[in-house]
Amino acid sequence: MTTSRGLRLAVSVLVTAGAVLLSTAAPAAPPATPRPAGHPSCDPIDPTACLLPFPNDYFTVPDRTSPTGKRVRFAAAAMPANVQGTPIDPTEWNRQDGFSPGSPILVRVPGLDATASGIAPVTDIGRSLAPDAPIVLLNTRTGKRTPYWAELDAHAAGQPDRQLLIIRPAVALTEGARYVVALRGLRNGNRALIPAPKAFRGYLTGSGHGRGDARAPQLRRILTELTRTGVQRHSLYLAWDFTVASRHGLTGRMVAVRDSAFAALGRAAPPVTVTQVTDYPPQQDPLIARQVSGTIAVPSYLTGDGGPGSRLHYGPAGGSGTPPTPNALPTPSGTTVAADFVCNIPRSASPAKPAHLSLYGHGLLGRPTEINAGNVKTMSNTHNFTFCATSWIGMAAADVPFVAGAFTDLSVFPAVADRLQQSFLNFLFLGRAMIHRDGFAAHPAFRDATARPLINRVGGLHYDGNSQGGINGGALTAIAQDWTRSVLGVPAMNYSTLLQRSVDFAPFQSVLDGYYPDKVDQQLILALLQMLWDRSEANGYAQHMTDRPLPGTPAHQVLMHVAFGDQQVSPAAAEVQARTIGARLHTPALADGWSLDARPYWGITPIRRYPYRGSAIVIWNSGAASAPPPTNLAPAGPEFGDDPHEFPRAQAGAQRQKAVFLRTGTVIDVCARKPCP
């Protein structure tokens, strides 16, 4: 997810920070042993760990005030604990009204052989919908099955007692819907059927459970629903259900922040302070004529000074350290955040041809100065764009020490998601300043010596981001009111899927191994973190990114540029996003023989003719990459060749396609009906 030398440096800093943290840690404890059957915090149908199977409505309670009618309730005793014995504080999770629409579905099946069982891998997602598929993921609202792929946790290879089966939805699960997971006909390495767990068999037969067992009626309901779809109870290994969080539960906080902040702003421009203007002579920079830096005053919705570790402010209760009520929405803290910004005005801009305006989203743990990268400056000058960027606070360079520390005690992780939501507001205010007549256009820094404007504010605003800027940019697009077209470069959604598939996660994995060494806990942690990350990355917003927009928000078009064999952002996770937002695929996407898939880009509709007006996904192949591993491992090693992560944005054809799309909303074919490039 890095995008420049500076961002790679940020990751190396994280490695160092993690090493220091590990050196001061308590000695590693052995993996936690399962709590005894019957412990009130645990679901007895999978005794491997307290929260298994996951996600699971066993860990919810009725709540008439929530849109789903449910509220998550995790006991502290059920949460993963670090080597110092500190369990993750479940308070913030227990404000959720359901689980993530992209949650990994976790369960342990002792002795499972995925191949012998015929489980659909990432290379053959279509198989997941076969009538006899061994895993069924059923939307009980529609009665339809949902595609997925499944894999055994490769990080637990050699530890069969801690190796989970991970089922990953191939498209975002419907908000507020209830899903049933059914496993049937599973086999071991000898192709023998694996018997159902004893506790679950009791529910199938009706034996061993008294009349006071509240779980029994729910299991009967699940079995009835499965029978209607042709799944017979006698074939089952295990079945359970879970409810996906509502639209409000996923996006309500950020929409409330946006709406209250802009209501207070009214028709005014956000206050702008220009701190530095640098004019470059042509011999110093032939592409950029001027760089303007400064700050935007943005209402703070964070506690304290808003720095790393701060949380969303929820009024007197939330602001004083008392946990907010489940349905509470963030409120202004009464202070402002000085959001940094930097803009590059290209040499091609002039009063006769003022530059188009676009926000730019930087990469992992980076800085807004990523607009100084050669590819960004080239696009800026070639296609006459002024790019302006601010920091993704929460996951910017200044957050490196806090993020590293969070992986030693994940009770503090909610602050990462909270600050990212403030960063969304910072981007929105920067965008408003860019197009407001009293904003940048009125400032001498954006005019020539004769006071004529160098930027075209009436031409509208756009968004272009890469890597983390593509991931977070999807969520930002879904709440954007001042633009309707975004380019997401090397993007994806759902950190719980892409992290262990990224070479950039290695330092985080090292810290995680030191503080949460149990491989079952690690997968549960990724699933738990996704529940909060949904508030601040594309996974929680994707169902409203293009059509079906959020309230008070226009529909959007999105152009996704994906690097085949990307070693930092998983292309598999990008495909999930494309299916969810309805992006159409440039074909032929790849030359014959490149993909390992039975049917490459399954479930993504091709573009039939150009020019095309709509959302699109284009695969760019550097010619030097190999397909990534078909499991939750990063493509690390010489056999995978050079990392193509930065390849698409550097291609002249890709830049031209982006520029035309941002200006006109039209996707043009820059690859002559051949694979790109």
Buried (B, 14 or more C-beta within 10 A) or exposed (E): BBBBEBBBBBBEBBBEBBBEBBEEBEEBBEBBEBBEEEBEBBBBBBBBBBBBBBBBBBBBEEBEEBBBBBBBBBBBBBBBBBBEEBBBBBEBBBBBBBBBBBBBBBBBBEEBBBEBBBBBBBBBBBBBBEEEBBBBBBBBEEEEBBBBBBBBBBBBEEEEEBBBBBBBBBBBBBBBBBBBBBBBBBBBEEEEEBEBBEBBBBBBEEEEBEEEEEBBEBBEEBBEBBEEBEBEBEBBBBBBBBBBBBBBBBBBBBBBBBBBBBEEBEEEBBBBEBEEBBEBEEEEBEBBBBBBBBBBBBBBBBBEEBBBBBBBBBBEEBBEEEBBEBBBBBBBBEBBBBBBBBBBBBBBBBEEEBBBBBBBBBBBBBBBBBBBBEBBBBBBBBBBBBBBBBBBBBBBBBBBBBBBBBBBBBBBBBBBBBBBBBBBBBBBBBBBBBBBEEBBBBBEBBBBEEEEBBBBBEEBBBBBBBBBBBBBBBBBBBBBBBBBBBBBBBBBBBBBBBBBBBBBBBBBBBBBBBBBBBBBBBBBBBBBBBBBBBBBBBBBBBBBBBEEBBEEBEEBBBBBBBBBBBBBBBBBBBBBBBBBBBBBBBBBBBEEEBBBBEEBBBBBBEBEEEEBEBBBBBBBBBBEBBBBBBBBBBBBEEEBBBBBBBBBBBBEBBBBBBBBBBBEBBBBBBBEEEBBB
